Amino acid sequence: MNFRFQTVLSAAALSGVACASAMAQSASSTQLALASLDSITYQSGGATPTTPAATASTASATDPRPGAPKTTLFEICGAPLELQLDVGVWLPRLRGNVTYGGAGSVNLDLSNALALNSMETSFIGNLSATWKNWTIRATGTSFSTSGAMAAPTSGFFGSTLFLTGEMLVNSFSYWTWGIETESWLWRPFSKQAFPWLEPVDNESLPVDMRFFAVVGGRGFGISQSLTDTPTNTTSTFNGTFGTIYGGGGLEIRFDTHEAICFIRRVDVYGGIEAGPVWPGSGGLFMQIDAGATAWFTDNVGLYFDYVNLRQNVNTNSYNLQSYIGGFSFGLSVKF
């Protein structure tokens, strides 16, 4: 009996030692797993071991606010390059006055003397690329109009002589394209108030106000003709001009998703730029643009604005003081 009892005790002791050894190995494995999990969690910056790309993808898919991170097609030096295309319809009218022919030529009102005052449907478009606080924009449009009326006075247009009451047939066409560089200078409601400060990831602002500066250059062409019907004589001016201009403006972005579920953001903006015109002396180019864009998604919106292009040119024989202005509306797409 004693021998059996001792055998049982020995077996129990051996079993206890084996169990303790197994428990020690299990505890050691558990500690190693927890340490590895803590390392992964610390590196990923969150409570679960996910990669930064997966985190950004999840945030952009679930966060409906306009400030949510999103992927772009291009990146430069680790910062996204955002492209935006604006295409629309412009409904401008021509206003101003013109003289052509040098000394002795009469000053003609484009609306009241030449009937060049009808609203015309024109195309207008912009393609811009934004990287960090910088935007480069290519812009262009064209415009043409025509009219006929009895001459309110006698005079010359170019080499064409006309008398009061004679029927004049007139036309005017204009094209322009240019390149602009824009940078925002101050965002008073953002933690990144100035461009040289570090950007704030995923910053979401109910209202984001941005003051910006613009420098640009463009060319524009003018073609104007007048025909005196009784004599069937026509004089035409064709000229191409250039300008370098600068200015600035203000943009305010409103996060409207909570108030209007189908509009994520509304951008209200306005700006003015001006510069000298060559060739000629005393010429001036000025553009005014003010409007708003409603973004229905992060990438698609509709805009409505007012565009005014003023061109004063003064050559030896042709002097034009004019502006072409009207409302425009169209589609904005980011990609």
C-alpha positions, 0 to 999 in steps of 0.5 A: 500500500505504501509503495502504491501510495508513493507511486501515485504521489510521484505520478501526481508530482510529475504531472504537476511539474508538466502542467506548470511547465506548459502554463509557463510556456503558454504565458510566455507565448501570450506575452510575446503575442501581446508585445507584437500587437502593441508594436503593430498598434503603436506603429499604425497609430490606432487601436487596430493593426491597419495600414495607413492606406487602408485607414485613409481608404476607410475614412474617405469611404465613410466620412461624408464631410468635404474635408475627408481624405480622398485619393487622387490620380496624381501625386508630386513629392507626396502631395496630391495634384488635383485637376479641375475642369470647368466648362460652361456657357457664357451670355455676354454683351458688348459695351463701349465705343470705338474710333478707327481712322486716325484724325477726323474719325468719329467716335462711335458707340458700339450699342447706339451707333453700331447695334453691337449690343445683343446678348450672344451665347459663347463658350467659356472654359478653364482647366486648373491643376492645384498642388498644395497652395498653388494653382495653375489655370489655363483659361479661354473663351471667344465671342462674336456679335453683329448688327445693322442700323441707320447711321446716327451721324456722318463720319469715317470708319477706317477708309469708309465714309458714311452719311447720316441715315445710311444703313451700316452693317457691323460685326465684332469678334473677340477671342482670348486665352491665357495662363494664370498662377494663383496662391492662397495667402491667408486662411483665418479659420484654419490651423494652417493659416498661412501657406508656409505652416505645416498642413493639418491632416483631415481638417474639417471646417464649417467655413473656410475663408481664403484670400488669394493672389493671382498673376497671369498673362494672356493674348486676345484678338479683335476683329471689327468691320463696318460696311456702308450699304449704299456704297458697298464699301467695307473697312476692317480692323484686325489686331492681336494684343497681349497683357500681363496682369495681377490681382487677387480675391476672396473665396469662402467654402461653406460645408453644407452637408448637414443642412442640405443633404444633397449639396456637400459644399458651396464655394463663393468667390470673387476676384479682380485683376488688371494689367497693361496692354501691348502693343499701343500706349495707355491700353488696359486689360481688366477681368472681374469674376464673381460667383458660386459653385455647388458641389453635389459630390466631392468631384462634381458641381455646378457653377453660376457666376458673372464674368466681365472682360474689359479691354482698352486698346489704343493704336495709331489708328484704332482706339477701343474702350470696351467690355464684354460681360455677362452671366455664365453657368456650367459644370465643374469636375475634379479628378 
